[in-house]
Amino acid sequence: YSLGKFAAAGEHYATALHHHRETVGATHPDALNAQMNLANVHLSLGRFAEAEKLHRDTLAVRKTTLGVEHPQVVQSMLNLGLASLALGRHREAQQLLESVV
């Protein structure tokens, strides 16, 4: 991902996400990290709706399992804010981004 090879990274993260969901479950931190990484790849490729859905799902699970003050929840809020901004949902993006500052 950091090398700019987004399509290859997306395939890797999708495979990792599937593997984690099958072996440890969808709410396991490894699965959620893979889901977040896949969402970031979608964002980088301009697939904003796909990114937004994955970030929203990740945030919901993290809030439930970790609590709203956890750093990974804050990270998910930031990611969802950026996806919302990319989709032109400026009010939602502003609320999310201001809440993490």
N, CA, C and O atoms as a GROMACS GRO file, in nm:
protein
  404
    1TYR      N    1   0.083  -0.119   0.000
    1TYR     CA    2   0.000   0.000   0.000
    1TYR      C    3   0.086   0.125   0.000
    1TYR      O    4   0.064   0.216  -0.079
    2SER      N    5   0.186   0.129   0.088
    2SER     CA    6   0.269   0.249   0.099
    2SER      C    7   0.357   0.270  -0.024
    2SER      O    8   0.414   0.378  -0.041
    3LEU      N    9   0.368   0.172  -0.109
    3LEU     CA   10   0.446   0.186  -0.231
    3LEU      C   11   0.361   0.234  -0.349
    3LEU      O   12   0.411   0.251  -0.460
    4GLY      N   13   0.232   0.255  -0.324
    4GLY     CA   14   0.144   0.303  -0.429
    4GLY      C   15   0.085   0.194  -0.515
    4GLY      O   16   0.020   0.224  -0.615
    5LYS      N   17   0.106   0.069  -0.480
    5LYS     CA   18   0.051  -0.044  -0.557
    5LYS      C   19  -0.084  -0.081  -0.497
    5LYS      O   20  -0.099  -0.185  -0.431
    6PHE      N   21  -0.182   0.006  -0.521
    6PHE     CA   22  -0.310  -0.005  -0.452
    6PHE      C   23  -0.389  -0.128  -0.492
    6PHE      O   24  -0.450  -0.193  -0.406
    7ALA      N   25  -0.391  -0.162  -0.621
    7ALA     CA   26  -0.469  -0.278  -0.664
    7ALA      C   27  -0.414  -0.406  -0.601
    7ALA      O   28  -0.491  -0.489  -0.553
    8ALA      N   29  -0.284  -0.421  -0.601
    8ALA     CA   30  -0.223  -0.539  -0.539
    8ALA      C   31  -0.247  -0.541  -0.389
    8ALA      O   32  -0.275  -0.646  -0.330
    9ALA      N   33  -0.237  -0.426  -0.328
    9ALA     CA   34  -0.262  -0.416  -0.184
    9ALA      C   35  -0.407  -0.451  -0.154
    9ALA      O   36  -0.435  -0.520  -0.056
   10GLY      N   37  -0.499  -0.406  -0.238
   10GLY     CA   38  -0.640  -0.436  -0.219
   10GLY      C   39  -0.666  -0.585  -0.223
   10GLY      O   40  -0.744  -0.637  -0.142
   11GLU      N   41  -0.603  -0.654  -0.316
   11GLU     CA   42  -0.618  -0.800  -0.324
   11GLU      C   43  -0.564  -0.865  -0.197
   11GLU      O   44  -0.626  -0.957  -0.143
   12HIS      N   45  -0.450  -0.819  -0.152
   12HIS     CA   46  -0.389  -0.874  -0.030
   12HIS      C   47  -0.480  -0.853   0.090
   12HIS      O   48  -0.504  -0.946   0.167
   13TYR      N   49  -0.531  -0.730   0.108
   13TYR     CA   50  -0.616  -0.701   0.223
   13TYR      C   51  -0.749  -0.774   0.215
   13TYR      O   52  -0.803  -0.817   0.317
   14ALA      N   53  -0.804  -0.790   0.094
   14ALA     CA   54  -0.929  -0.865   0.080
   14ALA      C   55  -0.909  -1.011   0.118
   14ALA      O   56  -0.994  -1.071   0.184
   15THR      N   57  -0.797  -1.068   0.078
   15THR     CA   58  -0.765  -1.206   0.115
   15THR      C   59  -0.745  -1.218   0.265
   15THR      O   60  -0.796  -1.310   0.328
   16ALA      N   61  -0.672  -1.124   0.322
   16ALA     CA   62  -0.648  -1.126   0.467
   16ALA      C   63  -0.779  -1.111   0.543
   16ALA      O   64  -0.801  -1.180   0.643
   17LEU      N   65  -0.865  -1.022   0.496
   17LEU     CA   66  -0.994  -1.001   0.563
   17LEU      C   67  -1.076  -1.129   0.560
   17LEU      O   68  -1.132  -1.170   0.662
   18HIS      N   69  -1.084  -1.192   0.445
   18HIS     CA   70  -1.158  -1.319   0.434
   18HIS      C   71  -1.100  -1.424   0.528
   18HIS      O   72  -1.175  -1.493   0.597
   19HIS      N   73  -0.969  -1.435   0.530
   19HIS     CA   74  -0.902  -1.534   0.616
   19HIS      C   75  -0.933  -1.506   0.763
   19HIS      O   76  -0.968  -1.598   0.837
   20HIS      N   77  -0.920  -1.382   0.806
   20HIS     CA   78  -0.945  -1.348   0.946
   20HIS      C   79  -1.090  -1.372   0.985
   20HIS      O   80  -1.119  -1.422   1.094
   21ARG      N   81  -1.181  -1.336   0.897
   21ARG     CA   82  -1.323  -1.360   0.927
   21ARG      C   83  -1.351  -1.509   0.945
   21ARG      O   84  -1.430  -1.548   1.031
   22GLU      N   85  -1.287  -1.590   0.862
   22GLU     CA   86  -1.308  -1.734   0.870
   22GLU      C   87  -1.242  -1.798   0.992
   22GLU      O   88  -1.295  -1.893   1.049
   23THR      N   89  -1.128  -1.746   1.032
   23THR     CA   90  -1.052  -1.812   1.138
   23THR      C   91  -1.076  -1.754   1.277
   23THR      O   92  -1.086  -1.830   1.374
   24VAL      N   93  -1.085  -1.622   1.288
   24VAL     CA   94  -1.100  -1.562   1.422
   24VAL      C   95  -1.228  -1.481   1.438
   24VAL      O   96  -1.261  -1.438   1.548
   25GLY      N   97  -1.299  -1.459   1.330
   25GLY     CA   98  -1.426  -1.388   1.336
   25GLY      C   99  -1.415  -1.243   1.292
   25GLY      O  100  -1.307  -1.184   1.294
   26ALA      N  101  -1.528  -1.189   1.251
   26ALA     CA  102  -1.532  -1.054   1.193
   26ALA      C  103  -1.504  -0.943   1.292
   26ALA      O  104  -1.468  -0.832   1.252
   27THR      N  105  -1.519  -0.970   1.421
   27THR     CA  106  -1.496  -0.865   1.520
   27THR      C  107  -1.358  -0.870   1.584
   27THR      O  108  -1.326  -0.789   1.671
   28HIS      N  109  -1.276  -0.964   1.541
   28HIS     CA  110  -1.140  -0.974   1.593
   28HIS      C  111  -1.058  -0.854   1.545
   28HIS      O  112  -1.076  -0.808   1.432
   29PRO      N  113  -0.969  -0.802   1.629
   29PRO     CA  114  -0.888  -0.686   1.588
   29PRO      C  115  -0.812  -0.706   1.457
   29PRO      O  116  -0.799  -0.611   1.380
   30ASP      N  117  -0.763  -0.824   1.430
   30ASP     CA  118  -0.691  -0.848   1.303
   30ASP      C  119  -0.786  -0.834   1.184
   30ASP      O  120  -0.748  -0.777   1.081
   31ALA      N  121  -0.908  -0.885   1.198
   31ALA     CA  122  -1.006  -0.872   1.091
   31ALA      C  123  -1.042  -0.725   1.070
   31ALA      O  124  -1.054  -0.679   0.957
   32LEU      N  125  -1.060  -0.653   1.180
   32LEU     CA  126  -1.095  -0.512   1.169
   32LEU      C  127  -0.982  -0.430   1.108
   32LEU      O  128  -1.008  -0.337   1.032
   33ASN      N  129  -0.858  -0.463   1.140
   33ASN     CA  130  -0.745  -0.393   1.079
   33ASN      C  131  -0.738  -0.420   0.930
   33ASN      O  132  -0.713  -0.329   0.851
   34ALA      N  133  -0.761  -0.545   0.890
   34ALA     CA  134  -0.762  -0.578   0.747
   34ALA      C  135  -0.876  -0.505   0.676
   34ALA      O  136  -0.859  -0.457   0.564
   35GLN      N  137  -0.990  -0.497   0.742
   35GLN     CA  138  -1.106  -0.427   0.685
   35GLN      C  139  -1.076  -0.278   0.668
   35GLN      O  140  -1.109  -0.219   0.565
   36MET      N  141  -1.013  -0.219   0.769
   36MET     CA  142  -0.976  -0.078   0.762
   36MET      C  143  -0.875  -0.054   0.650
   36MET      O  144  -0.886   0.042   0.574
   37ASN      N  145  -0.777  -0.142   0.640
   37ASN     CA  146  -0.676  -0.127   0.534
   37ASN      C  147  -0.739  -0.141   0.396
   37ASN      O  148  -0.704  -0.066   0.304
   38LEU      N  149  -0.831  -0.236   0.381
   38LEU     CA  150  -0.900  -0.251   0.252
   38LEU      C  151  -0.981  -0.125   0.221
   38LEU      O  152  -0.983  -0.080   0.107
   39ALA      N  153  -1.046  -0.070   0.320
   39ALA     CA  154  -1.122   0.054   0.300
   39ALA      C  155  -1.030   0.168   0.257
   39ALA      O  156  -1.067   0.248   0.170
   40ASN      N  157  -0.912   0.176   0.316
   40ASN     CA  158  -0.817   0.281   0.277
   40ASN      C  159  -0.769   0.263   0.133
   40ASN      O  160  -0.747   0.361   0.062
   41VAL      N  161  -0.753   0.140   0.090
   41VAL     CA  162  -0.717   0.114  -0.049
   41VAL      C  163  -0.831   0.161  -0.141
   41VAL      O  164  -0.806   0.227  -0.242
   42HIS      N  165  -0.954   0.126  -0.105
   42HIS     CA  166  -1.069   0.173  -0.186
   42HIS      C  167  -1.069   0.325  -0.195
   42HIS      O  168  -1.093   0.382  -0.302
   43LEU      N  169  -1.041   0.390  -0.084
   43LEU     CA  170  -1.037   0.537  -0.083
   43LEU      C  171  -0.929   0.588  -0.179
   43LEU      O  172  -0.952   0.682  -0.254
   44SER      N  173  -0.813   0.525  -0.175
   44SER     CA  174  -0.702   0.565  -0.262
   44SER      C  175  -0.733   0.542  -0.410
   44SER      O  176  -0.682   0.614  -0.496
   45LEU      N  177  -0.816   0.443  -0.438
   45LEU     CA  178  -0.853   0.411  -0.576
   45LEU      C  179  -0.976   0.487  -0.623
   45LEU      O  180  -1.022   0.468  -0.736
   46GLY      N  181  -1.030   0.574  -0.536
   46GLY     CA  182  -1.147   0.651  -0.574
   46GLY      C  183  -1.278   0.577  -0.559
   46GLY      O  184  -1.381   0.622  -0.608
   47ARG      N  185  -1.276   0.465  -0.492
   47ARG     CA  186  -1.398   0.386  -0.466
   47ARG      C  187  -1.455   0.432  -0.331
   47ARG      O  188  -1.450   0.359  -0.231
   48PHE      N  189  -1.508   0.551  -0.331
   48PHE     CA  190  -1.544   0.617  -0.207
   48PHE      C  191  -1.661   0.550  -0.134
   48PHE      O  192  -1.660   0.540  -0.012
   49ALA      N  193  -1.760   0.503  -0.208
   49ALA     CA  194  -1.875   0.439  -0.143
   49ALA      C  195  -1.834   0.309  -0.074
   49ALA      O  196  -1.878   0.281   0.038
   50GLU      N  197  -1.748   0.231  -0.140
   50GLU     CA  198  -1.700   0.107  -0.079
   50GLU      C  199  -1.617   0.137   0.046
   50GLU      O  200  -1.628   0.069   0.148
   51ALA      N  201  -1.533   0.239   0.036
   51ALA     CA  202  -1.450   0.278   0.150
   51ALA      C  203  -1.537   0.324   0.266
   51ALA      O  204  -1.514   0.285   0.380
   52GLU      N  205  -1.637   0.405   0.236
   52GLU     CA  206  -1.725   0.457   0.340
   52GLU      C  207  -1.797   0.345   0.413
   52GLU      O  208  -1.807   0.347   0.536
   53LYS      N  209  -1.848   0.246   0.340
   53LYS     CA  210  -1.920   0.136   0.403
   53LYS      C  211  -1.829   0.057   0.495
   53LYS      O  212  -1.866   0.026   0.608
   54LEU      N  213  -1.711   0.024   0.448
   54LEU     CA  214  -1.617  -0.054   0.530
   54LEU      C  215  -1.573   0.026   0.653
   54LEU      O  216  -1.564  -0.030   0.762
   55HIS      N  217  -1.547   0.154   0.636
   55HIS     CA  218  -1.507   0.236   0.752
   55HIS      C  219  -1.623   0.250   0.851
   55HIS      O  220  -1.601   0.246   0.972
   56ARG      N  221  -1.744   0.265   0.801
   56ARG     CA  222  -1.860   0.276   0.890
   56ARG      C  223  -1.880   0.146   0.969
   56ARG      O  224  -1.906   0.149   1.089
   57ASP      N  225  -1.866   0.032   0.900
   57ASP     CA  226  -1.880  -0.097   0.967
   57ASP      C  227  -1.770  -0.118   1.071
   57ASP      O  228  -1.796  -0.166   1.182
   58THR      N  229  -1.647  -0.082   1.036
   58THR     CA  230  -1.536  -0.095   1.128
   58THR      C  231  -1.557  -0.010   1.252
   58THR      O  232  -1.535  -0.056   1.365
   59LEU      N  233  -1.601   0.113   1.232
   59LEU     CA  234  -1.626   0.203   1.344
   59LEU      C  235  -1.734   0.147   1.436
   59LEU      O  236  -1.719   0.151   1.558
   60ALA      N  237  -1.840   0.096   1.380
   60ALA     CA  238  -1.950   0.043   1.462
   60ALA      C  239  -1.902  -0.070   1.552
   60ALA      O  240  -1.936  -0.074   1.670
   61VAL      N  241  -1.825  -0.162   1.495
   61VAL     CA  242  -1.776  -0.276   1.575
   61VAL      C  243  -1.677  -0.228   1.680
   61VAL      O  244  -1.683  -0.270   1.795
   62ARG      N  245  -1.588  -0.141   1.640
   62ARG     CA  246  -1.488  -0.093   1.736
   62ARG      C  247  -1.552  -0.016   1.852
   62ARG      O  248  -1.510  -0.031   1.966
   63LYS      N  249  -1.652   0.065   1.823
   63LYS     CA  250  -1.720   0.137   1.931
   63LYS      C  251  -1.781   0.039   2.030
   63LYS      O  252  -1.773   0.059   2.151
   64THR      N  253  -1.842  -0.066   1.978
   64THR     CA  254  -1.908  -0.164   2.062
   64THR      C  255  -1.809  -0.245   2.144
   64THR      O  256  -1.831  -0.270   2.263
   65THR      N  257  -1.700  -0.285   2.082
   65THR     CA  258  -1.606  -0.375   2.150
   65THR      C  259  -1.499  -0.302   2.230
   65THR      O  260  -1.448  -0.357   2.327
   66LEU      N  261  -1.463  -0.180   2.190
   66LEU     CA  262  -1.352  -0.112   2.254
   66LEU      C  263  -1.393   0.010   2.337
   66LEU      O  264  -1.319   0.052   2.426
   67GLY      N  265  -1.509   0.066   2.309
   67GLY     CA  266  -1.551   0.189   2.376
   67GLY      C  267  -1.510   0.311   2.296
   67GLY      O  268  -1.413   0.307   2.220
   68VAL      N  269  -1.583   0.418   2.312
   68VAL     CA  270  -1.567   0.536   2.226
   68VAL      C  271  -1.436   0.611   2.246
   68VAL      O  272  -1.397   0.688   2.158
   69GLU      N  273  -1.367   0.590   2.356
   69GLU     CA  274  -1.244   0.664   2.384
   69GLU      C  275  -1.117   0.593   2.334
   69GLU      O  276  -1.008   0.649   2.339
   70HIS      N  277  -1.133   0.471   2.285
   70HIS     CA  278  -1.016   0.392   2.244
   70HIS      C  279  -0.950   0.453   2.120
   70HIS      O  280  -1.020   0.503   2.031
   71PRO      N  281  -0.816   0.451   2.113
   71PRO     CA  282  -0.746   0.510   1.998
   71PRO      C  283  -0.787   0.451   1.863
   71PRO      O  284  -0.788   0.523   1.763
   72GLN      N  285  -0.821   0.322   1.859
   72GLN     CA  286  -0.863   0.264   1.731
   72GLN      C  287  -1.000   0.314   1.688
   72GLN      O  288  -1.030   0.322   1.569
   73VAL      N  289  -1.084   0.348   1.786
   73VAL     CA  290  -1.213   0.409   1.753
   73VAL      C  291  -1.191   0.548   1.696
   73VAL      O  292  -1.254   0.586   1.597
   74VAL      N  293  -1.102   0.622   1.757
   74VAL     CA  294  -1.069   0.756   1.706
   74VAL      C  295  -1.014   0.746   1.565
   74VAL      O  296  -1.049   0.826   1.478
   75GLN      N  297  -0.927   0.648   1.540
   75GLN     CA  298  -0.872   0.627   1.407
   75GLN      C  299  -0.984   0.596   1.306
   75GLN      O  300  -0.984   0.647   1.194
   76SER      N  301  -1.078   0.513   1.348
   76SER     CA  302  -1.190   0.479   1.259
   76SER      C  303  -1.278   0.601   1.231
   76SER      O  304  -1.328   0.616   1.120
   77MET      N  305  -1.296   0.686   1.330
   77MET     CA  306  -1.374   0.808   1.310
   77MET      C  307  -1.304   0.900   1.210
   77MET      O  308  -1.369   0.960   1.124
   78LEU      N  309  -1.173   0.911   1.221
   78LEU     CA  310  -1.095   0.990   1.126
   78LEU      C  311  -1.110   0.934   0.985
   78LEU      O  312  -1.135   1.009   0.891
   79ASN      N  313  -1.094   0.802   0.972
   79ASN     CA  314  -1.106   0.739   0.840
   79ASN      C  315  -1.245   0.759   0.780
   79ASN      O  316  -1.257   0.789   0.662
   80LEU      N  317  -1.348   0.743   0.862
   80LEU     CA  318  -1.484   0.764   0.812
   80LEU      C  319  -1.505   0.910   0.774
   80LEU      O  320  -1.572   0.939   0.675
   81GLY      N  321  -1.448   1.000   0.850
   81GLY     CA  322  -1.457   1.142   0.816
   81GLY      C  323  -1.395   1.171   0.681
   81GLY      O  324  -1.450   1.248   0.602
   82LEU      N  325  -1.281   1.112   0.653
   82LEU     CA  326  -1.215   1.134   0.524
   82LEU      C  327  -1.295   1.073   0.409
   82LEU      O  328  -1.304   1.132   0.301
   83ALA      N  329  -1.353   0.956   0.432
   83ALA     CA  330  -1.437   0.894   0.330
   83ALA      C  331  -1.563   0.979   0.306
   83ALA      O  332  -1.605   0.996   0.191
   84SER      N  333  -1.621   1.031   0.412
   84SER     CA  334  -1.739   1.116   0.398
   84SER      C  335  -1.705   1.243   0.321
   84SER      O  336  -1.784   1.289   0.238
   85LEU      N  337  -1.589   1.298   0.348
   85LEU     CA  338  -1.544   1.417   0.275
   85LEU      C  339  -1.528   1.386   0.127
   85LEU      O  340  -1.568   1.466   0.042
   86ALA      N  341  -1.470   1.271   0.095
   86ALA     CA  342  -1.452   1.232  -0.044
   86ALA      C  343  -1.586   1.214  -0.116
   86ALA      O  344  -1.596   1.237  -0.237
   87LEU      N  345  -1.688   1.174  -0.041
   87LEU     CA  346  -1.821   1.157  -0.100
   87LEU      C  347  -1.900   1.288  -0.106
   87LEU      O  348  -2.013   1.291  -0.155
   88GLY      N  349  -1.841   1.395  -0.056
   88GLY     CA  350  -1.909   1.524  -0.058
   88GLY      C  351  -2.006   1.544   0.057
   88GLY      O  352  -2.088   1.636   0.053
   89ARG      N  353  -1.998   1.460   0.156
   89ARG     CA  354  -2.083   1.473   0.275
   89ARG      C  355  -2.011   1.561   0.377
   89ARG      O  356  -1.962   1.513   0.480
   90HIS      N  357  -2.006   1.688   0.346
   90HIS     CA  358  -1.923   1.780   0.422
   90HIS      C  359  -1.965   1.796   0.567
   90HIS      O  360  -1.880   1.804   0.655
   91ARG      N  361  -2.093   1.801   0.593
   91ARG     CA  362  -2.140   1.820   0.730
   91ARG      C  363  -2.101   1.700   0.818
   91ARG      O  364  -2.050   1.717   0.928
   92GLU      N  365  -2.126   1.579   0.766
   92GLU     CA  366  -2.089   1.459   0.841
   92GLU      C  367  -1.938   1.453   0.860
   92GLU      O  368  -1.889   1.422   0.969
   93ALA      N  369  -1.865   1.483   0.754
   93ALA     CA  370  -1.718   1.481   0.762
   93ALA      C  371  -1.669   1.580   0.866
   93ALA      O  372  -1.580   1.547   0.946
   94GLN      N  373  -1.724   1.698   0.867
   94GLN     CA  374  -1.683   1.800   0.963
   94GLN      C  375  -1.709   1.753   1.106
   94GLN      O  376  -1.623   1.768   1.193
   95GLN      N  377  -1.826   1.696   1.131
   95GLN     CA  378  -1.859   1.648   1.266
   95GLN      C  379  -1.762   1.539   1.309
   95GLN      O  380  -1.713   1.541   1.422
   96LEU      N  381  -1.736   1.444   1.221
   96LEU     CA  382  -1.646   1.335   1.256
   96LEU      C  383  -1.504   1.386   1.280
   96LEU      O  384  -1.440   1.349   1.378
   97LEU      N  385  -1.455   1.470   1.191
   97LEU     CA  386  -1.318   1.517   1.201
   97LEU      C  387  -1.298   1.609   1.321
   97LEU      O  388  -1.195   1.603   1.387
   98GLU      N  389  -1.397   1.693   1.349
   98GLU     CA  390  -1.386   1.778   1.468
   98GLU      C  391  -1.390   1.697   1.596
   98GLU      O  392  -1.331   1.737   1.696
   99SER      N  393  -1.460   1.585   1.594
   99SER     CA  394  -1.471   1.505   1.717
   99SER      C  395  -1.340   1.432   1.751
   99SER      O  396  -1.322   1.388   1.865
  100VAL      N  397  -1.252   1.419   1.655
  100VAL     CA  398  -1.125   1.349   1.683
  100VAL      C  399  -1.011   1.444   1.717
  100VAL      O  400  -0.902   1.401   1.754
  101VAL      N  401  -1.036   1.572   1.704
  101VAL     CA  402  -0.931   1.671   1.732
  101VAL      C  403  -0.921   1.695   1.880
  101VAL      O  404  -0.838   1.775   1.924
   0.00000   0.00000   0.00000
